Amino acid sequence: MADRVGFEPTVLLPAHTLSKRAHSTTLTPVLGRRDARRLAGRRQSFFIKPTHNSIRKATGLRKPSLTEYNHHWPTTNLTIIINLSRHLIRMRHRHFKHLKACRAGNWDRIHAPQSHAPTTRSKINEWQKQPEIQAPDFRLSHPRPDAQHHPVISPLDIISSIAWVYLLILAGAIARRIGLIPKEYDEPIMKVVYMVMIPCFILDKILGAEILRSGMVVFSSIACGYGLIVASVGASFLIGKIAGLQKGTGMRTFALSAGTQNYGYTAAPVVQSLWITATSTSTLAVLFVHNIGVELAMWSFGVMVINGRAGFRWRHLCNGMIIGVLFGLLLVTVRLDHLITGPPREALRLMGAGAFPLGLFIIGCTIMSMIGAERPSARILSAALAARFLVIPAIFLTAAKFLPLATELKQVIVVQAAMPAAVSPIILAKLYNGRPAIAVHIVIITTALSILTLPWIISFACWWIGLEPTIGNTPL
């Protein structure tokens, strides 16, 4: 008899003298209710029951006391670890088994009910004819055919495709240095390039560009051109403040020069080398539309920054680049661009073919003439490099990554992020009593170092954004 309900009896009887039901329900009610214990055992974790079983074996197949449990705790913990390891190995085996079947496409073998081994000869033959599941190939050189794969563009490939741009600039600098091209030739040559050759080149690339028939693409390109200039000049202004520049010491000229990228003579050849194919010039057409926003920002927001007062120079927008873009957009919008074919189109192509090579050559001459005009400041140059090659690329690439833009516009923004400083702030500094020498120094140092930074910025941008340049195109 039990002393109290729910406790063990004081009289210990041999286990073999009791029936299974009598032992589990009558004399030991603490272990009773066989069905409830069985259901509770199913809800137990996978390592609890083996632990109690191991202790029961060590204590003679009876319920262990607290002292005996503490005595055998090393065995308990070891059993838990062993069972946990077995469980993890079993789950990993099941995972890879299903993974192999998914890779091989054997969905019937995955979802088919498990059956016992076949017994008859016909079933054995049918079982042996089933295709074997091959292990997946995880080598990097054999990517999955259905996966999206964006190859990482090597900076050396980018250097080899745009090296001719810097060679033309270097050739112009050498020609000016040895006296082959006098300084008096710069203005008439640039006037021909800017007012005649570049409009012809722009018309040749814009006519037939289907992407410009979308008003959203045109509007977003102009908006990005304007907005990114404003953001870049604002970031350069903050960097100048951090560097210790003050008003009256070239602060405004520094902000405008460091915040304005080269959007014409250097950008167009790089876009042509990286993104243009023999059958599509959409990216170059989007670049010229994007440059309308840049020009608007230069002659409105840029004038306000360097002059200190709000103003807008409308007559400066009446240049060859803007006129060529607007006239081309008009023809594309009214769908008359397909009428300009044959000899007129060939004349446009030939007239504009040498616009950017000749412009790059004269830029090299101009840079050589600017060297030595004033001693540069190390503080200004270091701040300009930080703005031009660190902060501003981060702004441009973030916009290209997260804004819902057309792929061609993202390609343009990637190239613009890697560009050196523009020459236009030098003109604005001369017109509005700024510090042209500071703008000259920024243009020289960023242009010289851009051959090293440009490939890495573009390579990183292609990997991060998911773009794939078409390396190996012919120059303009």
Secondary structure, 3 states (H helix, E strand, C coil): CCCCCCCCCCCCCCHHHCCHHHHHHCCCHHHCCHHHHHHHHHHCCCCHHHHHHHHHHHCCCCCCCHHHHHHCHHHHHHHHHHHHHHHHHHHHHHHHHHHHHHHHCCHHHHHCCCCCCCCCHHHHHHHHCCCCCCCCCCCCCCCCCCCCCCCCCCHHHHHHHHHHHHHHHHHHHHHHHCCCCCHHHHHHHHHHHHHHHHHHHHHHHHCCCHHHHCHHHHHHHHHHHHHHHHHHHHHHHHHHHHHCCCCCCCHHHHHHHHHCECCCCCHHHHHHHHHCCCCCCHHHHHHHHHHHHHHHHHHHHHHHHHHCCCCCCHHHHCCHHHHHHHHHHHHHHCCCHHHCCCHHHHHHHHHHHCHHHHHHHHHHHHHHHHCCCCCCCHHHHHHHHHHHHHHHHHHHHHHHHHCCCCHHHHHHHHHHHCCCECCHHHHHHHHCCCCHHHHHHHHHHHHHHHHHHHHHHHHHHHHHHCCCCCCCCCCC
